Amino acid sequence: DSYFLTDTKAVLQECTDQWILKENQHVPQLSQMTVCLDMRLLTAGKWMAFSYTTPPFPFYSLALQGDSDGVYIWLLGVKHRFPARLAPELWHRLCLSVDSERNSLSLNVSGSQQTHKRTVFAHAMKPNGKLQLGCQPWEVFPGNQMATVELYMFRIWGDVREHALCEDGTIVGWDSSMWSISQDQTSVQDDTLYC
């Protein structure tokens, strides 16, 4: 059964829960890509929204994480800091774009007028990596508090255009058939979600 998860969010407790792109779903090689998702922090701490890893592991080809100091995008193993802070208990829409043809990386938070841009060394994203929502176990170490996060409408397109709020992704979509869920309670219906 395949259906668009318009009324479903992922609730990921600290680092115990993940949604993983199923093995029969493949991310192709991408020279341009846009990733959009909605996220809400329920508890304080460091957070990781998603990671796309390719060998040699652990190597973040692309990942989005943050803490009280800012938002961080990992691109091809390099960590880039953006001066955006996400207030807890509120939904934030995060869209990041990678254009390896123009060596650019950008982040927009909640549709604001200001898009944070960086000139980066980039090449096409390797195909067939592991795409995971939620944090990786190697991000946890003693004294490191990981936040509980809610995620909604995670999508990937193979371009660097703007996309509508409820437009499904062309590479990866918010679709029940694409995701392997670690525990049933991580998938929660919520009729207040906007799509």
ChimeraX commands (.cxc) that place a marker at each C-alpha (Angstrom):
marker #1 position 0.00,0.00,0.00 radius 0.5
marker #1 position 1.30,3.41,-0.98 radius 0.5
marker #1 position -0.22,6.67,0.17 radius 0.5
marker #1 position 0.84,10.29,0.64 radius 0.5
marker #1 position 1.34,10.91,4.37 radius 0.5
marker #1 position -0.56,14.22,4.49 radius 0.5
marker #1 position -1.78,13.71,8.06 radius 0.5
marker #1 position 1.25,11.84,9.44 radius 0.5
marker #1 position 4.37,13.09,11.20 radius 0.5
marker #1 position 7.47,11.26,12.39 radius 0.5
marker #1 position 8.11,11.60,16.14 radius 0.5
marker #1 position 11.73,10.69,16.82 radius 0.5
marker #1 position 12.77,10.32,20.46 radius 0.5
marker #1 position 16.36,11.39,21.08 radius 0.5
marker #1 position 18.46,8.84,19.17 radius 0.5
marker #1 position 16.37,5.70,19.54 radius 0.5
marker #1 position 14.01,6.17,16.57 radius 0.5
marker #1 position 14.64,6.43,12.85 radius 0.5
marker #1 position 12.84,6.34,9.55 radius 0.5
marker #1 position 15.06,4.81,6.85 radius 0.5
marker #1 position 14.53,4.94,3.09 radius 0.5
marker #1 position 13.73,1.39,1.99 radius 0.5
marker #1 position 16.40,-0.56,0.12 radius 0.5
marker #1 position 14.23,-0.80,-3.00 radius 0.5
marker #1 position 14.21,3.02,-3.19 radius 0.5
marker #1 position 17.37,4.44,-4.73 radius 0.5
marker #1 position 18.75,7.96,-4.63 radius 0.5
marker #1 position 20.38,8.61,-8.04 radius 0.5
marker #1 position 23.52,10.63,-8.64 radius 0.5
marker #1 position 22.46,14.27,-8.33 radius 0.5
marker #1 position 24.37,17.37,-9.42 radius 0.5
marker #1 position 21.50,19.56,-8.17 radius 0.5
marker #1 position 19.10,18.84,-5.34 radius 0.5
marker #1 position 16.63,20.51,-3.03 radius 0.5
marker #1 position 15.55,18.99,0.29 radius 0.5
marker #1 position 12.57,20.42,2.19 radius 0.5
marker #1 position 11.10,19.29,5.49 radius 0.5
marker #1 position 9.07,20.61,8.37 radius 0.5
marker #1 position 10.48,20.16,11.85 radius 0.5
marker #1 position 9.47,20.89,15.42 radius 0.5
marker #1 position 11.74,20.55,18.46 radius 0.5
marker #1 position 9.87,19.08,21.42 radius 0.5
marker #1 position 12.79,19.03,23.88 radius 0.5
marker #1 position 16.06,20.90,24.26 radius 0.5
marker #1 position 19.33,19.49,23.00 radius 0.5
marker #1 position 21.31,18.69,19.90 radius 0.5
marker #1 position 19.23,17.41,16.98 radius 0.5
marker #1 position 19.67,15.72,13.64 radius 0.5
marker #1 position 16.85,15.89,11.09 radius 0.5
marker #1 position 18.33,13.60,8.45 radius 0.5
marker #1 position 21.52,12.19,7.03 radius 0.5
marker #1 position 22.51,10.76,3.67 radius 0.5
marker #1 position 25.61,8.63,4.06 radius 0.5
marker #1 position 27.80,7.02,1.43 radius 0.5
marker #1 position 30.93,4.88,1.89 radius 0.5
marker #1 position 33.35,5.24,3.55 radius 0.5
marker #1 position 31.07,5.27,6.61 radius 0.5
marker #1 position 30.54,7.30,8.71 radius 0.5
marker #1 position 30.65,9.96,6.01 radius 0.5
marker #1 position 27.86,12.50,5.66 radius 0.5
marker #1 position 27.36,13.27,1.99 radius 0.5
marker #1 position 24.51,15.46,3.19 radius 0.5
marker #1 position 23.04,15.96,6.66 radius 0.5
marker #1 position 21.07,18.56,8.60 radius 0.5
marker #1 position 21.58,19.02,12.32 radius 0.5
marker #1 position 21.62,21.77,14.91 radius 0.5
marker #1 position 21.79,22.91,18.50 radius 0.5
marker #1 position 21.19,26.11,20.49 radius 0.5
marker #1 position 24.00,27.84,18.55 radius 0.5
marker #1 position 22.75,27.31,15.02 radius 0.5
marker #1 position 21.92,24.99,12.16 radius 0.5
marker #1 position 24.60,22.87,10.52 radius 0.5
marker #1 position 24.65,21.32,7.07 radius 0.5
marker #1 position 27.15,18.60,6.33 radius 0.5
marker #1 position 28.08,18.51,2.64 radius 0.5
marker #1 position 30.53,15.90,1.34 radius 0.5
marker #1 position 32.08,15.46,4.79 radius 0.5
marker #1 position 32.44,19.20,5.54 radius 0.5
marker #1 position 30.33,20.91,8.22 radius 0.5
marker #1 position 28.87,24.35,7.41 radius 0.5
marker #1 position 27.32,26.50,10.16 radius 0.5
marker #1 position 24.32,28.78,9.54 radius 0.5
marker #1 position 23.24,31.43,12.09 radius 0.5
marker #1 position 19.63,30.25,12.27 radius 0.5
marker #1 position 18.00,29.28,15.57 radius 0.5
marker #1 position 14.88,27.17,15.77 radius 0.5
marker #1 position 12.52,28.12,18.58 radius 0.5
marker #1 position 11.18,25.03,20.38 radius 0.5
marker #1 position 7.53,23.91,20.12 radius 0.5
marker #1 position 7.05,25.70,16.76 radius 0.5
marker #1 position 7.02,24.18,13.29 radius 0.5
marker #1 position 9.84,25.35,11.02 radius 0.5
marker #1 position 10.11,24.66,7.30 radius 0.5
marker #1 position 13.71,24.07,6.27 radius 0.5
marker #1 position 14.75,23.95,2.61 radius 0.5
marker #1 position 18.33,23.38,1.57 radius 0.5
marker #1 position 19.67,23.37,-1.98 radius 0.5
marker #1 position 22.94,22.03,-3.33 radius 0.5
marker #1 position 24.12,23.05,-6.80 radius 0.5
marker #1 position 27.41,21.34,-7.63 radius 0.5
marker #1 position 27.46,23.03,-11.05 radius 0.5
marker #1 position 27.67,26.46,-9.36 radius 0.5
marker #1 position 29.39,25.32,-6.14 radius 0.5
marker #1 position 26.59,26.72,-4.01 radius 0.5
marker #1 position 24.81,25.61,-0.85 radius 0.5
marker #1 position 21.78,27.47,0.50 radius 0.5
marker #1 position 19.39,27.22,3.44 radius 0.5
marker #1 position 16.00,28.88,3.88 radius 0.5
marker #1 position 14.12,28.68,7.18 radius 0.5
marker #1 position 10.32,29.03,7.33 radius 0.5
marker #1 position 10.05,30.80,3.98 radius 0.5
marker #1 position 11.88,33.90,5.26 radius 0.5
marker #1 position 13.10,36.58,2.85 radius 0.5
marker #1 position 16.66,35.76,3.88 radius 0.5
marker #1 position 18.23,32.70,2.29 radius 0.5
marker #1 position 21.63,31.83,3.74 radius 0.5
marker #1 position 24.10,31.06,0.93 radius 0.5
marker #1 position 27.60,29.61,0.88 radius 0.5
marker #1 position 30.11,29.05,-1.88 radius 0.5
marker #1 position 31.37,25.52,-1.36 radius 0.5
marker #1 position 33.44,22.87,-3.05 radius 0.5
marker #1 position 30.84,20.48,-4.39 radius 0.5
marker #1 position 30.52,17.62,-6.82 radius 0.5
marker #1 position 27.57,15.43,-7.72 radius 0.5
marker #1 position 26.01,13.51,-4.83 radius 0.5
marker #1 position 26.93,9.83,-4.97 radius 0.5
marker #1 position 24.03,7.48,-5.68 radius 0.5
marker #1 position 22.59,4.62,-3.62 radius 0.5
marker #1 position 23.57,5.87,-0.18 radius 0.5
marker #1 position 21.64,5.37,3.06 radius 0.5
marker #1 position 19.02,8.04,3.77 radius 0.5
marker #1 position 17.81,8.23,7.36 radius 0.5
marker #1 position 15.51,10.56,9.28 radius 0.5
marker #1 position 16.62,10.98,12.89 radius 0.5
marker #1 position 20.05,10.87,14.45 radius 0.5
marker #1 position 22.91,8.43,13.99 radius 0.5
marker #1 position 24.13,6.42,17.01 radius 0.5
marker #1 position 27.66,7.80,16.68 radius 0.5
marker #1 position 26.29,11.31,17.39 radius 0.5
marker #1 position 25.56,10.27,20.99 radius 0.5
marker #1 position 28.22,10.54,23.67 radius 0.5
marker #1 position 28.09,11.07,27.45 radius 0.5
marker #1 position 26.70,14.45,28.50 radius 0.5
marker #1 position 25.27,15.06,25.03 radius 0.5
marker #1 position 21.50,15.62,25.30 radius 0.5
marker #1 position 19.70,14.70,22.07 radius 0.5
marker #1 position 16.37,16.41,21.38 radius 0.5
marker #1 position 13.07,14.76,20.52 radius 0.5
marker #1 position 11.94,16.06,17.12 radius 0.5
marker #1 position 8.85,15.87,14.95 radius 0.5
marker #1 position 9.36,15.77,11.19 radius 0.5
marker #1 position 6.81,16.23,8.42 radius 0.5
marker #1 position 6.85,16.42,4.61 radius 0.5
marker #1 position 10.46,15.35,4.02 radius 0.5
marker #1 position 11.00,15.54,0.26 radius 0.5
marker #1 position 13.86,15.63,-2.26 radius 0.5
marker #1 position 13.87,17.02,-5.81 radius 0.5
marker #1 position 16.62,16.82,-8.42 radius 0.5
marker #1 position 16.72,20.59,-9.04 radius 0.5
marker #1 position 17.32,23.88,-7.21 radius 0.5
marker #1 position 13.91,25.50,-7.71 radius 0.5
marker #1 position 11.33,26.59,-5.14 radius 0.5
marker #1 position 8.64,24.02,-4.38 radius 0.5
marker #1 position 5.10,24.31,-3.04 radius 0.5
marker #1 position 4.29,23.44,0.57 radius 0.5
marker #1 position 2.36,20.26,-0.25 radius 0.5
marker #1 position 4.20,19.27,-3.44 radius 0.5
marker #1 position 5.58,15.75,-3.21 radius 0.5
marker #1 position 9.23,15.10,-4.00 radius 0.5
marker #1 position 10.36,13.65,-7.33 radius 0.5
marker #1 position 13.37,11.76,-5.92 radius 0.5
marker #1 position 12.10,11.02,-2.40 radius 0.5
marker #1 position 8.58,11.71,-1.20 radius 0.5
marker #1 position 6.53,11.74,1.99 radius 0.5
marker #1 position 5.02,8.43,0.98 radius 0.5
marker #1 position 4.24,5.39,3.09 radius 0.5
marker #1 position 5.78,2.96,0.59 radius 0.5
marker #1 position 9.22,4.61,0.72 radius 0.5
marker #1 position 10.00,4.47,4.43 radius 0.5
marker #1 position 10.97,1.73,6.85 radius 0.5
marker #1 position 9.92,2.81,10.35 radius 0.5
marker #1 position 11.87,1.68,13.45 radius 0.5
marker #1 position 8.83,1.54,15.76 radius 0.5
marker #1 position 5.11,1.99,15.09 radius 0.5
marker #1 position 4.80,4.80,17.65 radius 0.5
marker #1 position 7.20,6.97,15.61 radius 0.5
marker #1 position 4.44,7.42,12.99 radius 0.5
marker #1 position 1.72,9.66,14.46 radius 0.5
marker #1 position -1.47,10.93,12.84 radius 0.5
marker #1 position -2.15,14.63,13.40 radius 0.5
marker #1 position -5.16,16.32,11.81 radius 0.5
marker #1 position -3.69,19.80,12.41 radius 0.5
marker #1 position -0.92,19.27,9.82 radius 0.5
marker #1 position -1.31,21.60,6.84 radius 0.5
marker #1 position -1.39,19.33,3.75 radius 0.5
marker link #1:1,2 radius 0.2
marker link #1:2,3 radius 0.2
marker link #1:3,4 radius 0.2
marker link #1:4,5 radius 0.2
marker link #1:5,6 radius 0.2
marker link #1:6,7 radius 0.2
marker link #1:7,8 radius 0.2
marker link #1:8,9 radius 0.2
marker link #1:9,10 radius 0.2
marker link #1:10,11 radius 0.2
marker link #1:11,12 radius 0.2
marker link #1:12,13 radius 0.2
marker link #1:13,14 radius 0.2
marker link #1:14,15 radius 0.2
marker link #1:15,16 radius 0.2
marker link #1:16,17 radius 0.2
marker link #1:17,18 radius 0.2
marker link #1:18,19 radius 0.2
marker link #1:19,20 radius 0.2
marker link #1:20,21 radius 0.2
marker link #1:21,22 radius 0.2
marker link #1:22,23 radius 0.2
marker link #1:23,24 radius 0.2
marker link #1:24,25 radius 0.2
marker link #1:25,26 radius 0.2
marker link #1:26,27 radius 0.2
marker link #1:27,28 radius 0.2
marker link #1:28,29 radius 0.2
marker link #1:29,30 radius 0.2
marker link #1:30,31 radius 0.2
marker link #1:31,32 radius 0.2
marker link #1:32,33 radius 0.2
marker link #1:33,34 radius 0.2
marker link #1:34,35 radius 0.2
marker link #1:35,36 radius 0.2
marker link #1:36,37 radius 0.2
marker link #1:37,38 radius 0.2
marker link #1:38,39 radius 0.2
marker link #1:39,40 radius 0.2
marker link #1:40,41 radius 0.2
marker link #1:41,42 radius 0.2
marker link #1:42,43 radius 0.2
marker link #1:43,44 radius 0.2
marker link #1:44,45 radius 0.2
marker link #1:45,46 radius 0.2
marker link #1:46,47 radius 0.2
marker link #1:47,48 radius 0.2
marker link #1:48,49 radius 0.2
marker link #1:49,50 radius 0.2
marker link #1:50,51 radius 0.2
marker link #1:51,52 radius 0.2
marker link #1:52,53 radius 0.2
marker link #1:53,54 radius 0.2
marker link #1:54,55 radius 0.2
marker link #1:55,56 radius 0.2
marker link #1:56,57 radius 0.2
marker link #1:57,58 radius 0.2
marker link #1:58,59 radius 0.2
marker link #1:59,60 radius 0.2
marker link #1:60,61 radius 0.2
marker link #1:61,62 radius 0.2
marker link #1:62,63 radius 0.2
marker link #1:63,64 radius 0.2
marker link #1:64,65 radius 0.2
marker link #1:65,66 radius 0.2
marker link #1:66,67 radius 0.2
marker link #1:67,68 radius 0.2
marker link #1:68,69 radius 0.2
marker link #1:69,70 radius 0.2
marker link #1:70,71 radius 0.2
marker link #1:71,72 radius 0.2
marker link #1:72,73 radius 0.2
marker link #1:73,74 radius 0.2
marker link #1:74,75 radius 0.2
marker link #1:75,76 radius 0.2
marker link #1:76,77 radius 0.2
marker link #1:77,78 radius 0.2
marker link #1:78,79 radius 0.2
marker link #1:79,80 radius 0.2
marker link #1:80,81 radius 0.2
marker link #1:81,82 radius 0.2
marker link #1:82,83 radius 0.2
marker link #1:83,84 radius 0.2
marker link #1:84,85 radius 0.2
marker link #1:85,86 radius 0.2
marker link #1:86,87 radius 0.2
marker link #1:87,88 radius 0.2
marker link #1:88,89 radius 0.2
marker link #1:89,90 radius 0.2
marker link #1:90,91 radius 0.2
marker link #1:91,92 radius 0.2
marker link #1:92,93 radius 0.2
marker link #1:93,94 radius 0.2
marker link #1:94,95 radius 0.2
marker link #1:95,96 radius 0.2
marker link #1:96,97 radius 0.2
marker link #1:97,98 radius 0.2
marker link #1:98,99 radius 0.2
marker link #1:99,100 radius 0.2
marker link #1:100,101 radius 0.2
marker link #1:101,102 radius 0.2
marker link #1:102,103 radius 0.2
marker link #1:103,104 radius 0.2
marker link #1:104,105 radius 0.2
marker link #1:105,106 radius 0.2
marker link #1:106,107 radius 0.2
marker link #1:107,108 radius 0.2
marker link #1:108,109 radius 0.2
marker link #1:109,110 radius 0.2
marker link #1:110,111 radius 0.2
marker link #1:111,112 radius 0.2
marker link #1:112,113 radius 0.2
marker link #1:113,114 radius 0.2
marker link #1:114,115 radius 0.2
marker link #1:115,116 radius 0.2
marker link #1:116,117 radius 0.2
marker link #1:117,118 radius 0.2
marker link #1:118,119 radius 0.2
marker link #1:119,120 radius 0.2
marker link #1:120,121 radius 0.2
marker link #1:121,122 radius 0.2
marker link #1:122,123 radius 0.2
marker link #1:123,124 radius 0.2
marker link #1:124,125 radius 0.2
marker link #1:125,126 radius 0.2
marker link #1:126,127 radius 0.2
marker link #1:127,128 radius 0.2
marker link #1:128,129 radius 0.2
marker link #1:129,130 radius 0.2
marker link #1:130,131 radius 0.2
marker link #1:131,132 radius 0.2
marker link #1:132,133 radius 0.2
marker link #1:133,134 radius 0.2
marker link #1:134,135 radius 0.2
marker link #1:135,136 radius 0.2
marker link #1:136,137 radius 0.2
marker link #1:137,138 radius 0.2
marker link #1:138,139 radius 0.2
marker link #1:139,140 radius 0.2
marker link #1:140,141 radius 0.2
marker link #1:141,142 radius 0.2
marker link #1:142,143 radius 0.2
marker link #1:143,144 radius 0.2
marker link #1:144,145 radius 0.2
marker link #1:145,146 radius 0.2
marker link #1:146,147 radius 0.2
marker link #1:147,148 radius 0.2
marker link #1:148,149 radius 0.2
marker link #1:149,150 radius 0.2
marker link #1:150,151 radius 0.2
marker link #1:151,152 radius 0.2
marker link #1:152,153 radius 0.2
marker link #1:153,154 radius 0.2
marker link #1:154,155 radius 0.2
marker link #1:155,156 radius 0.2
marker link #1:156,157 radius 0.2
marker link #1:157,158 radius 0.2
marker link #1:158,159 radius 0.2
marker link #1:159,160 radius 0.2
marker link #1:160,161 radius 0.2
marker link #1:161,162 radius 0.2
marker link #1:162,163 radius 0.2
marker link #1:163,164 radius 0.2
marker link #1:164,165 radius 0.2
marker link #1:165,166 radius 0.2
marker link #1:166,167 radius 0.2
marker link #1:167,168 radius 0.2
marker link #1:168,169 radius 0.2
marker link #1:169,170 radius 0.2
marker link #1:170,171 radius 0.2
marker link #1:171,172 radius 0.2
marker link #1:172,173 radius 0.2
marker link #1:173,174 radius 0.2
marker link #1:174,175 radius 0.2
marker link #1:175,176 radius 0.2
marker link #1:176,177 radius 0.2
marker link #1:177,178 radius 0.2
marker link #1:178,179 radius 0.2
marker link #1:179,180 radius 0.2
marker link #1:180,181 radius 0.2
marker link #1:181,182 radius 0.2
marker link #1:182,183 radius 0.2
marker link #1:183,184 radius 0.2
marker link #1:184,185 radius 0.2
marker link #1:185,186 radius 0.2
marker link #1:186,187 radius 0.2
marker link #1:187,188 radius 0.2
marker link #1:188,189 radius 0.2
marker link #1:189,190 radius 0.2
marker link #1:190,191 radius 0.2
marker link #1:191,192 radius 0.2
marker link #1:192,193 radius 0.2
marker link #1:193,194 radius 0.2
marker link #1:194,195 radius 0.2
view
